[in-house]
Amino acid sequence: MLIKPRYEPIELKLLRFLNMRMNLSPKEAGYLLNLEKGLEGESVFDKWLEGLSNSWLIMNDLLLEANNSTFQIDSIVISPDTIYLFEIKNYEGDFYIKDDKWFTISGKEIKNPLLQLKRAESLFRRLLQDLRFSFSIEGYVVFVNPNFFVYQAPLNLPFIFPNQIQRFIKNINLRSPKQTTKTTRFVEILSSVLLKENPYNNLPQYTYEQLQKGITCSRCYAFVTRINRDNLLCKKCRKTEKIESAVLQSIEEYQLLFPDKMITTNSIYEWCSIFESKKTIRRILRKHFLLMKHGQSAYFESPQDKGDI
C-alpha cells in the first residue's frame, strides 16, 4: 500500500523554469540534469514497487533529521519486523571500484553510493531509537538503468542491479506481511516528523528583471506563441494548449519563483507578456482567485490560502 507517494521536487520545477528564462552556468545545468535523471530513476523503481502486494507499506521521498543531521531516503518498504531502505541510482555507462572509491570509466571519481546508503541507514536507526521503535533495517542501493555496469564490484555489497530487481521484488513479496498497530502507529509518527523541502537552497541567484517574460510550454518548457483566440502553440514540440490553463500554469510559476510578490492583474499581464489586453488576465484571475482589497490597491489570493478548499 502506497502511504507516501513521490512528487516532482519543487526545486526541479524551479530550475526548469529558470533554465528557460535565464542562462544557467554549466554547474547549475549539470545539477538540473542530475535532478532530472534522479527523478526518472526513482519513477522506474516506483513502477517495480507497484508489484508488491497491498500488505506492504511504501513511503517515498523522506526528508528527515536525526542527531542534528538532515538526511533523505528515496524509498522505504515497511513490514512489522523489517524496514527495507532503498537508495536509488540512475547511473548510465561503465564504472569501476578501486580501493572503495568509485570512478567513471574515464577515471572521474564520483560519490560512493554505498557511503550514502550507510549514512542514511545509520541516521535512520538513530531516528528509530529516538521515536522508540524497533525494526530490523535492510538497506540496498538499487541501480535501475539497464545501460549501467560496474567492474570489480565485491560480491557481498548490498547492491541490486537492473536484472535483479524483478527477482528481489518477487522474493520479498512471498512474505506478504500482516500489518499491525505497531506499523500503523510508526507510519503516523514518521509522517509527523517529516521535514518540508526548502527548494531555494541550491538555486542560482536571480531577479525578476533578469528573467525573460512569456508563457512556457507545460511539456518542454520552451516559450509559446498565440495562434488564435483560445489556443497557444509551442513551436518546439508542437503542443497546443488552452490559454486559460497556460495562464494558470504561468501564475503557479510566478508564485514559486517569487513567493513574496503579490498577484495582480498588472504583474501577471507583464509576466505572461503575450497579450495585447489585460482583459484575459483579469477574467482568469477573477474566475480562479479571490480578489482582495487593501486601501487603494487590489490583489488576488488563491482560495487554498484562505482555507476555502
N, C-alpha and C positions, 0 to 999 in steps of 0.2 A: 504494500500500500504506500503510495507516494504521500508523504506528510509535508515535505517542503520542496516544492518544485524549483527548477533553476530558471532564473530570469536573466535577460540580457543585462549585463552590467551597465549602470548609468555612465560610468567612466568611459566605456567603449562607445556609447551613443555620443557623448560629448566630443570625443576625439574624432569620430566620423564627421560630425558637424564642422569642427574646426578644420579638418583636413580639406574640406571643400571651400571654406571661407578665408583661409589664410595659408601661408606656406609653412608646413611643419619642417623642423630640422630633420636630418637623417636619423638621429637618435629617436626623436619623437615618432617619426614614421615607422621606425622599426618596432617601437613599443606598441603602436597601434596594430601592426601586423601580428605581433605575438599575442595580443589580446584576441584578435580575430581567430587565429589558429587555435588558441586555447579553448574558446567557446565552441568552436567547431568540433574539437576532440571530445569535450565534455558532452556535447549533444549526441555524439556517436555512442559514447558509453551509456548515456541515459536510455538509448534505444535498446541496448543489451539488457539493462536492468528491468525493462518492461517485461522480460521473460520470467521474472521471479513471480511466485505466487503472492497473493494478497496477504499472506501470513507474515511476510517480511515488511518491516517499516523502513522507508527510504527517506533520507534527508540530504539535500544538495546545497552547495554553496554556503557553508557555515563559516561565519566570521566570529571568532571567539577570543577570549582573553583569559590567561592563566599565568600565575606567577609574574604579574606585571608585564607580560609579553602578549602581543597580539599575534594570532595565527589563523590560517584559513585551511579548511578541509573541503576538498572537491565534492566528495560523497561519503556517506556512511550508510550501512545496512545493519539494522538492529534486530537481534533476537533476544530472548530472555537471559541468555548466558553469554553471548558473544556479540561484539560490535565489529563489523568489518569496515576498515577505514581505507579509502582509496585516494591516491594521488594520481591524477590522470595526465598523461603526456601525449601530445600530438606530434612527436618528433618525426621528421621525414628525412630519409637519407641514411648514410652509413656512419656509425660512430664506433669508438673503441674505448676500452677502460685500461688504464695503466696506473699502478700504484694508487688505486682507489680514486683516481681522477678521471673525469670524462672529457673526451675530445671528439670533435668532428673529424672526418677522415682527412681533412686538410690540415689538421693539427691545432685548431682553435679550441681552447678549453671552455667548457660550459659548466653550469652548476650541476653538481652531482644530485640527481633526483632522489637517490637513497638517503642523502643527508636531509633533504627537505621532508621526506616521509618520516624519518626518525625524529626530527624536531616536532612535527605535528603529533606524532604518537606520544612523545614524552609530555608535551603540554596538555594533550587531551587526557592522559592518565592523571595528571595533576588536577585538571578541572573536575574529573570524576571524583577524586578524593575530596575536593572542596565541596562538591554537591552531595557527597555521601552516598555515592552509588558504586557498586562493584560489578564490573563486567570484565570478561576476557577480551583483549584487543588484538585483532589480527590486521596488520597494515600491509598494503600492497601498492606498488607502482604499476599502473596499467598503461601499456603502450597500445594505442588504438589505431595508429596509422599502418596500413598494410605495407607501405613502402619504407618501413623502418627496419634497420638491422644493427645490432651491436656485436662487435667482435670481443672475444676474450672476457665474456661475462661469466663469473663463477656460477656454479650450478645451484648454490644454496641461497641465492639472493631472492627476496620476496617480490619477484617481477612476474607480471602476467603479460605475455607477448600477444600480438594480434590474433594468431591462430590458436591461442589457448583460452581466449575469453569465453567462447561458447561452452567449452568443456567445464570451465570454472563455474559459470552460472548454473549449468546443469547439475554439477556436483553439490553445490550448496543448496540448490532448490530441492534436492532429495530429502533434506532435513525437515522442511516445512514446519517451522516452529509454531507453537501456540503462544500468542502474546498474553502477558499477564498484567496485573495492575502495576507491577514494577515498571514495565516498559512504557505503559501509558503515562505514568507519573514522570518518568525520565524524559520522555518527549516533551511534556508540558513544561518542565523546568528548563530543559535545554533551550527550548524555543524562547523562553522568557529572558535568557541571558545572552541571546544573540546580539552582536553589535551591528549598528547600521553602517552601511557603506558610506565613506566620505569620498565622493568621486573627484574632488577638486585637488587632492593632494599631489597627484602626478601630472596635472595638466600644464601645458605651456602657458606663459603669461599672455593675456590678450585683453584688448579693449573693444568696446562697441565700435569705435570709429575705424579701427583697422580691419574689421571683418567685412567681407563682401556681402552685400544685401541681395535678397532674392529668395525664391522658394525652391527647395531642393527635392529631388525625387525620393520617394519612400523606398524605392528598390535599390538604386545605385548611388544616391546622394549627389548626382550631378544637378545643375540648375535647370529648371524647366521654363518653358515659354507658354504663353496663352495662345490657343488655336481657335477658340470660339467663345461664346458667351458663358458656357458651362464647364469647359474642359481645359486641362493643361497637358502639355506633351513634353516628355523627356527626349531630347534628340539623341542622347547617348544610348539608352536601352529601349527606346520607343514605347515606354509605358505611358498610357494616358490615365489621368486621374481627375475626378470631380474637383472643382475649385473649392468647395466648402471643406472637404476632407483635407485637401492640401493646405489650406489656410490654418485649419485646426492643428495640423502637424507642425506648421511653422510657429504657431503660438506656443506649442509644447517645447519646441526647440529654443525659442526665445526665453521661456521661463527657466529652462535648465541652464542655459548659458549665462543668464542674467537674473538670478533669483531675487535680487534686491530691487529690480526695476518694476515699476507699475505697468500694468497692461492698459493701454489707452488706444483709442482709435488711431491717433496720430502715430504712436510708436509702432503699432503693428502694420499700419499702412506703409511706413518708411521701411520697416524690416522686410516686408514682402516685396515692395518696390516695383511690382509689375502691373499695378492697377492705375488707371487714369483718374479714377474717382475713389473717394473714401466710402461710398455707399455700400459696396460689397462687404468691406471690412466691418462697417458699423452693423450691418444686418447680421452677420455671422456672430459677432460678439454679443449682440443683444439676444440672440437665439440660444447661445450656449453658456453665457456667463451672466453674473449678477452685476448690474450697474450700481456702483457705489458713488456717493457724493461726499465731498469734503470741501466745504466752503464753496468757492467759485469753480473748483476743479472736479472732474469726474473720471473715474477709472473703473476697471472691471476686475472681478474676482471669480475664481472657479467655485461652483456650488459645493464641491467637496471641501473647500477651505472653510466653508460656513457650516459644515456638518449636515447639509441638506440631503446628501446621498450616502 
